[in-house]
Amino acid sequence: MSKKAALGKTFRDLWAREKFAYGLRVLLALSGAMALGWYLDQLALVISLFLGIIACALAETDDNWRGRLQALTVTLVCFAIASFSVQLLFPYPWLFVTGLALATFGLTMLGAVGERYNTIAYGTLILSVYTMIGVEARAITGGHFWREPLLLLGGAAWYGLLSVIWSAVFAHKPIQHALAQLFVELGTYLRLKSDLFEPLRQVDIESRRLALARQNGKVVSALNKTKEIILNRLGNSRDGTKVKRYLRLYFIAQDIHERASSSHYNYQQLAETFFHSDILFRAQRLLAQQGRACRMLAEAIQRRQPFEHNQSGQALVDLQASLAYLREQNNPTWRRLLRSLDALANNLNTLDQNLANASNPDALSDEQDNSLLDRSPQSFKEAFDRIRLNLTPTSLVFRHGIRLTVALTAGYGVLHWIHPTHGYWILLTTLFVCRPNYGATRVRLKQRIIGTIIGLVVGWALITLFPAPILQCLFAVAAGVVFFVNRVDRYTLATAAITLMVLLCFNQISDGFGLIWPRLVDTVLGTVIAGLAVFLILPDWQGRRLTVMLANTLSSNARYLQAVMAQYDSGKRDDLNYRLARRNAHNADAALSNSLSNMLMEPGHFRRDADAGFRFLVLSHTLLGYLSALGAHRDALPDDATSDELIDRASAFIQKTLEEVASGLRNESTIAVHSDTEETLTNELEQMPDDLPESHRLVRTQLALILRQLGPLRTLGVLLQKKQPSIRVPKNLPSP
């Protein structure tokens, strides 16, 4: 390969990465602001322009270019109000702190309307603190009253303009990146699922199930993100035509997820029964290959290259050959398990067909329901109602709003008490560190302090070694890019980069060395204030909400079962109601997994139920797997009066039991540990005549597996009820 070709390939590889495109856009914005400062020979302008760019980039929302232009207009209006308000009230501390408290609470509550509004509100709060930085810079360089607000707005408008143009030129890049990440997560899920088929004795199957449940949360998050990005681009008819291909790929991913999460029998029993056969190794190999195919599809989407799925053909043939050999043994004790293996093989075969369909999604039929649920408010009244409903201490948004308001007010008092010269770093640190829950705040707190120390040390070294202003400016631009590229998943590095950028910028108008110790002290003070606020002010301990999360999971599973069984009556149809029930069940499962992960970072007293909670997660995710298998094979059942009546009774009993256990967990009412009806129904379902149609047999097998899960779930529910503290947090309001 020639050097030119290799260079071209390297660029294409970088261009396919989401962070590269984002970093390039930030690089253009920061470089343009720096070039303007050098051209006008006024490097003092650069600080405010940079801060405006950062605030606008942090407030950026995903949308098509028209939607982004509208969001930019709203953002600039909010920025202007915030910036000029800070300038007007800054000389009057009591008025200023009152305005700061009201603005903080009001903007935080705006997040109850939706994620887009939450992002803009958060960016507005950041710009308010940046205006204070500008006021301090004006005290050094001089200037008019309106200078800082206009420079901040100029930087924000400059980045916003680049963002709108970028969105118009590369309209489908965000969808490609989101879909690629979705298939990467699906590939990882399939790999972890294949580990369950390893026929090893005395293997820790529970830890593997737990890893699978946690990965399911990542898949669900990627599905939700992809749906929102596609939905934001379906409004325009011209763009909508182009987006249809990506919409079909999204529906393929949904179907792969349902089939991948399906469980057709107890894997430990399969492993013990077929320990001397290669059947489970064949299934494991096929799943692993399909996982690799998902990752190859992700790469093809990112690079906009053709995708051909032909990796699993031989693995499918080998699996069917192993099944045929086992049938030839005519072992009567294997009969029921072989039928489950048949269902598993059929499911994997259909999953493989879905991957093959991804090669040409345009050829798929448009007959299915392609509608998506838009959760954003459709009117001003609906948005206002969401805020009104969250004005209660039971709302997580309200609690975070109160907590952040008190924290910033306390920070403002501390900065006047300690040193008002550079005290705005206290507020900025508190704003960045104070998260909605204790676990996230604790992680962010450590990352912020370590990153600040690293940034200050590197800044001191660069200022000392490279005194030339032009080099320091280049380092500042590079640091700004590093901040944005890493701010989501490498916050320590991002903090170090933004600290370095600010230090280098301030060194152009004053003594950067004099900023080092105040910046470090203020960072420590800001993190301490944020940590105390989250710990003491209306804390959202996950342990106190655990039974509510468990109840939501069971209720969502009950509604999913109801939606599945309805289609066994009417026939398979991927309509919006069915997809919504399925997604809600997986969302609840993912929310429980995230809540338990956060609980592990809380003080010991509040994570005492973590072990029981994780056991519940494993059981509920296994139950969700049995439900997913019912969903994967759903179709109208042939008439069989006796079996139909039994299936209806079992389905109704499961739904009723799940809701009863959920109600008991929510309301602290009695949960029955044992059920004679449950045992009777399970035995009836498992006693199948030889002439029973295979479709009926599959449904009865899956319902029996679900029934076997109910007893352990009830037992854990009773255990967790007894462990819960007497002071309970009421059920949260539904998220927007």
C-alpha positions in Angstrom: 0.0 0.0 0.0 1.4 3.4 -1.0 1.9 6.1 1.6 -0.9 8.2 0.0 -3.3 5.3 0.2 -2.4 4.5 3.8 -2.9 8.1 4.7 -6.3 8.1 3.0 -7.3 4.9 4.9 -6.2 6.4 8.2 -8.3 9.5 7.6 -11.3 7.4 6.6 -10.9 5.4 9.8 -10.8 8.6 11.9 -13.7 10.1 10.0 -15.8 7.0 10.8 -15.3 7.7 14.6 -17.9 9.9 16.3 -15.4 11.6 18.5 -13.2 12.7 15.6 -16.0 14.5 13.9 -17.0 16.2 17.2 -13.4 17.1 17.9 -12.9 18.6 14.4 -16.0 20.8 14.9 -14.6 22.1 18.2 -11.2 22.5 16.7 -12.6 24.8 14.0 -14.5 26.9 16.5 -11.6 27.3 18.9 -9.1 28.0 16.1 -11.4 30.6 14.6 -11.7 32.4 17.9 -7.9 32.2 18.5 -7.2 33.5 15.0 -9.6 36.5 15.6 -7.8 37.4 18.8 -4.4 37.3 17.1 -5.6 39.2 14.0 -7.0 42.0 16.3 -4.0 41.8 18.5 -6.3 41.4 21.5 -5.8 38.0 23.1 -7.9 39.1 26.0 -10.9 38.5 23.8 -10.0 34.8 23.5 -11.0 33.9 27.0 -14.6 35.0 26.7 -14.9 33.7 23.2 -13.6 30.3 24.3 -16.0 30.2 27.3 -18.9 31.1 25.0 -17.9 28.3 22.6 -17.7 25.8 25.5 -21.0 26.7 27.0 -22.8 26.5 23.6 -21.1 23.1 22.9 -22.3 21.8 26.2 -25.8 23.0 25.5 -25.8 21.4 22.0 -28.8 19.2 21.3 -29.1 16.5 18.7 -31.5 17.4 15.8 -31.7 18.1 12.1 -30.4 21.5 11.0 -33.8 23.2 11.3 -34.3 21.9 14.8 -30.8 22.7 15.8 -31.3 26.3 14.5 -34.4 26.6 16.6 -32.6 25.2 19.6 -29.7 27.6 19.0 -32.0 30.6 19.0 -33.5 29.5 22.3 -30.0 28.9 23.7 -28.7 32.3 22.7 -31.8 34.0 24.2 -31.3 32.1 27.5 -27.6 32.9 27.4 -28.2 36.6 26.8 -30.7 36.8 29.7 -28.3 35.0 32.0 -25.2 36.9 31.1 -26.7 40.4 31.3 -28.5 39.4 34.5 -25.1 38.5 36.1 -23.6 41.7 34.9 -26.4 43.8 36.3 -26.7 42.0 39.7 -23.0 41.2 40.3 -22.2 44.5 42.2 -25.2 43.7 44.6 -24.4 40.5 46.5 -27.8 40.0 48.1 -29.7 40.5 44.9 -27.2 38.4 43.0 -27.4 35.4 45.3 -31.2 35.6 45.2 -31.2 35.7 41.5 -28.6 32.8 41.4 -30.8 30.7 43.6 -34.0 31.3 41.7 -32.3 30.8 38.3 -30.6 27.6 39.4 -33.9 26.0 40.7 -35.9 27.2 37.7 -33.5 26.0 35.1 -33.1 22.7 36.9 -36.8 22.2 37.0 -36.9 22.9 33.2 -35.1 19.6 32.8 -38.4 17.9 33.8 -39.7 18.8 30.4 -37.2 16.7 28.5 -33.6 16.0 27.9 -33.3 18.7 25.3 -34.4 21.4 27.7 -32.3 20.0 30.4 -29.2 20.3 28.2 -30.0 23.9 27.3 -30.7 24.8 31.0 -27.5 23.2 32.1 -25.5 25.1 29.5 -27.2 28.4 30.6 -26.1 27.8 34.2 -22.5 27.1 33.1 -22.6 30.3 31.0 -23.8 32.3 34.1 -20.7 31.2 36.0 -18.5 31.9 32.9 -19.9 35.4 33.0 -18.4 35.8 36.4 -15.1 34.7 35.0 -15.5 37.4 32.4 -16.3 40.0 35.0 -13.0 39.1 36.8 -11.1 39.3 33.5 -12.6 42.7 32.8 -11.2 43.9 36.1 -7.8 43.0 34.8 -8.1 44.2 31.2 -10.7 46.9 31.5 -13.7 47.3 29.2 -17.3 48.3 28.9 -20.3 46.8 30.8 -21.7 45.0 27.7 -18.3 43.7 26.6 -18.3 40.3 28.3 -21.9 39.3 27.5 -21.4 40.2 23.8 -18.2 38.2 23.7 -19.7 35.2 25.4 -22.7 35.4 23.0 -20.4 35.9 20.1 -18.4 32.7 20.9 -21.7 30.8 21.5 -23.2 32.1 18.2 -20.0 31.2 16.3 -20.0 27.6 17.6 -23.8 27.4 17.0 -23.4 28.5 13.4 -20.8 25.8 12.8 -23.0 23.3 14.5 -26.0 24.1 12.3 -23.9 24.1 9.1 -22.3 20.8 10.2 -25.8 19.3 10.8 -27.0 20.4 7.4 -23.9 19.0 5.5 -23.5 15.8 7.5 -27.2 15.2 8.3 -27.0 11.5 8.8 -23.6 11.2 10.6 -25.2 11.1 14.1 -27.6 8.3 13.0 -24.7 6.3 11.6 -22.7 6.7 14.8 -25.7 5.8 17.0 -26.6 2.7 14.9 -23.0 1.6 14.8 -22.7 1.9 18.6 -26.0 0.0 19.0 -24.7 -3.0 17.0 -21.4 -2.9 18.9 -23.4 -3.3 22.1 -25.5 -6.0 20.6 -22.3 -7.8 19.5 -21.0 -7.7 23.1 -24.4 -8.9 24.4 -24.3 -11.9 22.0 -20.8 -12.8 23.1 -21.8 -12.7 26.8 -24.9 -14.8 25.9 -22.7 -17.4 24.2 -20.8 -17.8 27.5 -24.0 -19.3 29.0 -23.9 -22.2 26.6 -20.4 -23.4 27.7 -21.1 -26.9 29.0 -18.8 -26.7 32.0 -19.7 -28.2 35.4 -19.6 -26.1 38.5 -19.3 -22.9 36.5 -20.5 -19.7 38.2 -23.6 -19.2 36.0 -25.0 -16.5 38.2 -22.1 -14.2 37.6 -22.4 -14.7 33.9 -26.1 -13.9 34.1 -25.4 -10.8 36.0 -22.8 -9.6 33.4 -25.5 -10.3 30.8 -28.1 -8.3 32.6 -25.7 -5.3 33.0 -24.8 -5.4 29.3 -28.5 -5.5 28.5 -28.7 -2.1 30.2 -26.1 -0.8 27.7 -28.0 -2.2 24.8 -31.3 -0.6 26.0 -29.5 2.7 26.4 -28.1 2.5 22.9 -31.6 1.6 21.5 -33.2 4.6 23.2 -30.5 6.9 22.0 -30.8 5.7 18.4 -34.6 6.0 18.5 -34.4 9.6 19.6 -31.9 10.5 16.9 -33.9 8.9 14.2 -37.1 10.5 15.5 -35.5 13.9 15.4 -34.9 13.5 11.7 -38.1 11.9 10.6 -40.1 15.2 10.7 -38.8 16.5 7.4 -40.2 14.6 4.5 -37.1 14.9 2.3 -34.8 13.7 5.1 -37.4 11.1 6.1 -37.0 9.3 2.9 -33.3 8.9 3.4 -33.7 8.0 7.1 -36.0 5.1 6.3 -33.1 2.8 5.6 -31.7 3.6 9.1 -35.1 3.1 10.6 -35.3 -0.4 9.1 -31.8 -1.1 10.6 -33.1 0.1 13.9 -36.0 -2.3 13.8 -33.7 -5.1 12.8 -31.6 -4.3 15.9 -34.8 -4.4 18.0 -35.7 -7.9 16.7 -32.1 -9.1 17.2 -32.2 -7.9 20.7 -35.5 -9.7 21.4 -34.1 -12.9 20.0 -30.7 -12.6 21.6 -32.3 -12.0 25.0 -34.6 -15.1 24.6 -34.1 -18.1 26.9 -35.6 -21.4 25.9 -34.7 -23.5 28.9 -32.5 -23.7 32.0 -29.0 -23.6 30.7 -27.5 -25.5 33.6 -29.9 -28.4 33.0 -29.1 -28.4 29.3 -25.4 -28.4 30.1 -25.7 -31.4 32.5 -27.9 -33.4 30.2 -25.9 -32.8 27.0 -22.4 -32.7 28.7 -21.0 -35.4 26.4 -22.5 -33.8 23.2 -21.2 -30.9 21.1 -24.6 -29.3 20.7 -24.0 -26.5 23.2 -20.6 -25.8 21.8 -22.3 -25.5 18.4 -24.8 -23.0 19.8 -22.0 -21.1 21.6 -19.9 -20.9 18.4 -22.9 -19.7 16.4 -23.8 -17.0 18.9 -20.2 -15.8 19.1 -20.0 -15.6 15.3 -23.3 -13.6 15.2 -21.8 -11.3 17.8 -18.8 -10.7 15.5 -21.2 -10.1 12.6 -22.9 -7.4 14.6 -19.6 -5.6 15.2 -18.7 -6.0 11.5 -22.1 -4.5 10.6 -21.3 -1.6 13.0 -18.1 -0.9 11.2 -19.8 -1.1 7.8 -22.4 1.5 8.9 -19.7 3.8 10.2 -17.7 3.6 7.0 -20.7 3.5 4.8 -19.5 0.3 3.2 -21.5 -2.7 2.0 -22.1 -5.4 4.5 -22.3 -9.1 3.6 -23.3 -11.6 6.3 -21.9 -15.0 5.3 -20.0 -16.0 8.4 -22.5 -18.2 10.1 -23.7 -20.5 7.4 -21.5 -23.5 8.3 -22.1 -23.0 12.0 -25.9 -23.2 11.4 -25.4 -26.4 9.3 -23.3 -27.9 12.1 -25.9 -27.0 14.8 -28.6 -28.7 12.8 -26.5 -31.7 12.2 -25.8 -32.0 16.0 -29.5 -31.8 16.6 -30.3 -34.5 14.0 -27.8 -36.8 15.6 -29.3 -36.3 19.1 -32.8 -37.1 17.7 -31.5 -40.3 16.1 -30.5 -41.5 19.6 -34.2 -41.7 20.4 -33.6 -41.1 24.0 -37.1 -40.6 25.7 -35.6 -38.6 28.5 -34.3 -36.0 26.0 -37.6 -35.5 24.2 -38.7 -32.3 26.0 -35.2 -30.8 26.0 -34.7 -31.5 22.3 -37.8 -29.5 21.6 -36.4 -26.6 23.5 -33.1 -27.0 21.5 -35.2 -27.0 18.3 -36.8 -23.7 19.4 -33.4 -22.3 20.2 -32.0 -23.4 16.8 -35.0 -21.8 15.0 -34.5 -18.6 17.0 -30.8 -18.4 16.1 -31.6 -19.2 12.4 -34.1 -16.2 12.4 -31.5 -14.0 14.1 -29.1 -14.9 11.4 -31.7 -14.0 8.7 -32.1 -10.6 10.4 -28.3 -10.1 10.1 -28.5 -11.1 6.4 -31.4 -8.6 5.9 -29.2 -5.9 7.2 -27.1 -6.3 4.0 -30.0 -4.7 2.1 -32.6 -3.1 4.5 -34.1 -1.2 1.6 -35.6 -4.5 0.3 -37.6 -5.1 3.4 -41.3 -4.6 3.3 -42.9 -1.3 4.5 -46.1 -3.1 5.7 -45.1 -3.2 9.4 -45.9 -0.3 11.7 -43.0 2.1 11.5 -44.2 4.7 14.0 -42.1 5.7 16.9 -43.3 7.2 20.2 -42.3 10.8 20.6 -42.0 11.5 24.4 -41.2 15.2 24.0 -44.0 17.6 24.9 -46.3 18.5 22.1 -47.6 21.8 23.5 -46.7 24.5 26.0 -49.4 23.2 28.3 -47.9 19.7 28.3 -44.5 21.1 29.1 -45.9 23.2 32.0 -47.8 20.2 33.3 -44.6 18.2 33.5 -42.9 20.9 35.5 -46.0 21.2 37.8 -46.1 17.5 38.4 -42.5 17.5 39.4 -42.9 20.2 42.0 -42.9 17.7 44.8 -40.2 16.2 47.1 -40.9 12.8 45.6 -39.5 14.0 42.3 -35.8 13.4 41.6 -35.7 16.5 39.5 -37.1 18.6 42.3 -34.7 17.1 44.8 -31.7 17.8 42.6 -32.9 21.3 42.0 -33.1 22.1 45.7 -29.7 20.4 46.3 -28.0 22.3 43.5 -29.6 25.6 44.5 -28.4 25.3 48.1 -24.9 24.1 46.9 -24.4 27.1 44.6 -25.7 29.5 47.2 -23.3 28.1 49.8 -20.5 28.3 47.3 -21.2 31.9 46.6 -21.1 32.6 50.4 -17.8 30.7 50.7 -16.1 32.6 47.8 -17.0 35.9 49.5 -15.7 34.6 52.8 -12.4 33.1 51.5 -11.3 35.1 48.5 -13.7 36.8 46.0 -10.9 37.3 43.4 -10.9 33.8 41.9 -13.8 32.3 43.9 -15.9 31.6 40.8 -14.0 28.3 40.4 -15.9 27.2 43.5 -19.2 27.6 41.8 -18.0 26.1 38.5 -16.6 23.1 40.3 -19.8 22.6 42.3 -21.9 22.9 39.2 -19.9 20.3 37.3 -19.5 17.9 40.2 -23.0 17.9 41.8 -24.8 15.0 40.1 -28.4 13.8 40.6 -27.2 10.8 42.8 -24.5 10.2 45.3 -22.7 7.5 43.4 -22.2 9.6 40.3 -21.2 12.7 42.4 -18.7 10.6 44.3 -17.0 9.4 41.1 -17.1 12.9 39.6 -15.6 14.4 42.8 -12.5 12.3 42.7 -12.1 12.7 38.9 -12.4 16.5 39.2 -9.7 16.9 41.9 -7.2 14.5 40.2 -7.8 16.1 36.8 -7.4 19.6 38.2 -4.0 18.7 39.8 -2.8 17.1 36.6 -3.9 20.1 34.5 -2.2 22.6 36.8 1.0 20.6 36.9 1.1 20.3 33.1 0.1 23.9 32.7 2.9 25.0 35.0 5.4 22.9 33.0 4.2 24.2 29.6 4.2 27.9 30.7 7.8 27.4 32.0 9.1 25.4 29.0 7.3 27.3 26.2 7.0 31.0 27.1 6.2 31.9 23.5 2.5 33.1 23.4 1.8 31.5 20.0 2.8 28.0 21.3 0.7 28.5 24.5 -2.3 29.5 22.3 -1.9 26.3 20.2 -1.7 24.2 23.4 -4.8 25.9 24.6 -6.8 25.0 21.5 -5.5 21.4 21.6 -6.5 21.2 25.3 -10.0 22.4 24.4 -10.4 19.7 21.8 -9.2 17.0 24.2 -11.7 18.2 26.8 -14.7 17.8 24.5 -13.6 14.5 23.0 -13.2 12.9 26.5 -15.7 14.7 28.7 -18.2 11.8 28.7 -16.1 8.7 29.3 -12.8 10.1 30.5 -13.7 12.9 32.8 -10.3 13.0 34.6 -8.5 13.6 31.4 -11.2 16.1 30.3 -10.8 18.0 33.6 -7.1 18.2 33.2 -7.5 19.5 29.6 -10.0 22.2 30.5 -7.8 23.3 33.5 -4.8 23.5 31.2 -6.8 25.5 28.6 -8.0 28.1 31.1 -4.6 28.4 32.7 -2.9 29.0 29.3 -5.5 31.5 28.2 -5.3 33.5 31.4 -1.5 33.5 31.1 -2.0 35.6 27.9 -3.5 38.5 29.9 -2.0 38.1 33.4 0.2 35.9 35.4 -0.9 32.3 34.9 1.3 31.1 37.8 -0.8 33.2 40.2 -3.9 31.2 39.2 -2.5 27.8 40.1 -3.0 27.7 43.9 -6.4 29.6 43.9 -7.7 27.2 41.2 -6.6 24.1 43.3 -8.1 25.5 46.6 -11.3 26.5 44.9 -11.7 23.1 43.2 -11.3 21.3 46.6 -13.9 23.7 48.2 -16.3 23.2 45.3 -16.1 19.4 45.4 -16.5 19.4 49.2 -19.7 21.6 48.9 -21.1 19.3 46.2 -20.3 16.2 48.1 -21.9 17.5 51.3 -25.0 18.7 49.4 -25.6 15.3 47.8 -25.0 13.5 51.1 -27.1 15.8 53.4 -29.8 17.6 51.3 -32.7 15.3 50.2 -30.3 12.5 49.3 -31.5 10.0 46.7 -30.3 6.8 48.3 -30.8 3.9 45.8 -31.3 1.5 48.6 -34.5 3.3 49.8 -35.9 3.2 46.3 -35.0 -0.4 45.6 -38.4 -2.0 46.3 -40.0 0.6 44.0 -37.5 -0.3 41.2 -38.2 -4.0 41.7 -41.9 -3.3 41.5 -41.6 -1.3 38.3 -39.6 -4.2 36.8 -42.3 -6.8 37.6 -45.2 -4.6 36.5 -43.4 -3.9 33.1 -42.9 -7.7 32.7 -46.5 -8.3 33.3 -47.6 -5.8 30.6 -45.0 -7.3 28.2 -46.5 -10.7 28.8 -50.0 -9.3 28.2 -48.8 -7.8 24.9 -47.2 -11.0 23.8 -50.1 -13.3 24.6 -52.5 -10.9 22.7 -50.5 -11.6 19.6 -50.8 -15.3 20.0 -54.5 -14.7 19.6 -54.3 -12.3 16.7 -51.0 -13.1 15.0 -47.6 -11.5 14.9 -47.5 -7.8 14.3 -44.7 -5.4 15.4 -47.0 -2.5 16.1 -46.2 0.4 18.3 -48.1 -0.9 21.3 -46.2 -4.2 21.3 -42.8 -2.5 20.8 -43.6 -0.1 23.6 -44.5 -2.9 26.0 -41.3 -4.7 25.1 -39.1 -1.6 25.4 -40.7 -0.6 28.8 -39.8 -4.1 30.1 -36.2 -3.7 29.0 -36.0 -0.1 30.2 -37.2 -1.2 33.7 -34.6 -4.0 33.7 -31.9 -1.6 32.7 -33.0 1.0 35.3 -32.8 -1.7 38.0 -29.3 -2.6 36.9 -28.1 1.0 36.9 -29.7 1.6 40.3 -27.9 -1.4 41.8 -24.6 -0.3 40.3 -25.1 3.2 41.9 -26.0 1.6 45.2 -22.6 -0.1 45.4 -21.0 3.4 45.6 -23.2 4.5 48.5 -22.3 4.3 52.2 -22.4 0.8 53.7 -25.7 1.2 55.5 -27.5 2.1 52.3 -26.1 -0.7 50.2 -26.9 -3.5 52.7 -29.6 -4.9 50.3 -27.3 -4.9 47.3 -26.6 -8.6 47.3 -30.3 -9.5 47.4 -31.0 -6.8 44.8 -28.5 -8.3 42.4 -30.0 -11.8 43.0 -33.4 -10.3 42.2 -31.9 -8.7 39.0 -30.6 -12.1 37.8 -34.0 -13.7 38.4 -36.0 -10.9 36.8 -33.6 -10.8 33.8 -34.0 -14.6 33.4 -37.8 -14.1 33.5 -37.4 -11.4 30.9 -35.5 -13.9 28.8 -38.3 -16.4 28.9 -40.8 -13.6 28.0 -38.5 -12.6 25.1 -38.6 -16.2 23.8 -42.4 -16.0 23.8 -42.1 -12.7 21.9 -39.6 -14.1 19.4 -41.8 -17.0 18.4 -45.2 -15.3 18.7 -47.8 -16.1 16.1 -51.4 -17.1 16.0 -51.9 -20.5 17.7 -54.0 -23.2 16.0 -57.2 -24.0 17.8 -56.9 -26.5 20.7 -59.6 -25.9 23.2 -57.9 -27.7 26.2 -54.5 -26.2 25.6 -55.8 -22.8 24.9 -57.8 -22.7 28.1 -54.7 -23.8 30.1 -52.5 -21.2 28.4 -55.0 -18.5 29.1 -55.3 -19.5 32.8 -51.5 -19.7 33.2 -50.9 -16.3 31.4 -53.6 -14.6 33.5 -52.2 -16.1 36.7 -48.6 -15.0 35.9 -49.8 -11.4 35.2 -51.8 -11.3 38.3 -49.0 -12.7 40.5 -46.4 -10.2 39.1 -48.7 -7.3 39.8 -49.5 -8.6 43.3 -45.8 -8.9 44.1 -45.2 -5.5 42.6 -48.0 -4.0 44.7 -46.7 -5.7 47.8 -43.2 -4.2 47.2 -44.6 -0.7 46.6 -47.1 -0.6 49.4 -45.3 -2.8 52.0 -48.3 -5.2 52.0 -48.0 -8.9 52.6 -46.5 -11.1 49.8 -47.5 -14.8 49.8 -44.3 -16.9 49.5 -46.0 -20.1 48.5 -48.8 -20.8 46.0 -50.5 -24.1 45.5 -52.2 -22.8 42.3 -48.8 -22.0 40.9 -47.5 -25.5 41.4 -50.6 -27.0 40.0 -50.5 -24.8 36.9 -46.8 -25.6 36.3 -47.4 -29.4 36.5 -50.4 -29.1 34.1 -48.3 -27.1 31.6 -45.4 -29.5 31.7 -47.7 -32.6 31.1 -48.1 -32.4 27.4 -49.6 -35.0 25.1 -47.5 -36.3 22.2 -49.9 -35.0 19.6 -49.8 -31.4 20.9 -48.9 -28.9 18.2 -45.3 -27.6 18.5 -46.5 -24.0 18.8 -48.7 -24.9 21.8 -45.8 -26.9 23.2 -43.4 -24.0 23.0 -45.8 -21.6 24.7 -46.6 -24.0 27.5 -42.9 -24.7 28.1 -42.1 -21.0 28.3 -45.0 -20.3 30.6 -43.9 -23.1 32.9 -40.4 -21.7 33.0 -41.8 -18.3 34.0 -43.9 -19.9 36.7 -40.8 -21.6 38.1 -39.3 -18.1 38.5 -42.2 -16.6 40.6 -41.4 -18.5 43.8 -37.8 -17.3 44.1 -38.9 -13.8 43.1 -41.5 -13.7 45.9 -39.1 -15.0 48.5 -36.5 -12.3 47.6 -39.3 -9.7 47.7 -40.3 -10.7 51.2 -36.6 -10.6 52.3 -36.1 -7.1 50.9 -39.4 -5.9 52.5 -38.0 -6.9 55.9 -34.7 -5.2 55.3 -36.1 -1.9 54.1 -35.7 1.1 56.5 -38.8 2.6 58.2 -38.3 5.9 56.4 -39.3 5.3 52.7 -39.0 7.4 49.7 -42.4 7.4 47.8 -42.6 6.2 44.2 -40.9 8.5 41.7 -42.9 10.4 39.1 -42.6 8.9 35.7 -39.7 10.4 33.7 -40.6 12.6 30.7 
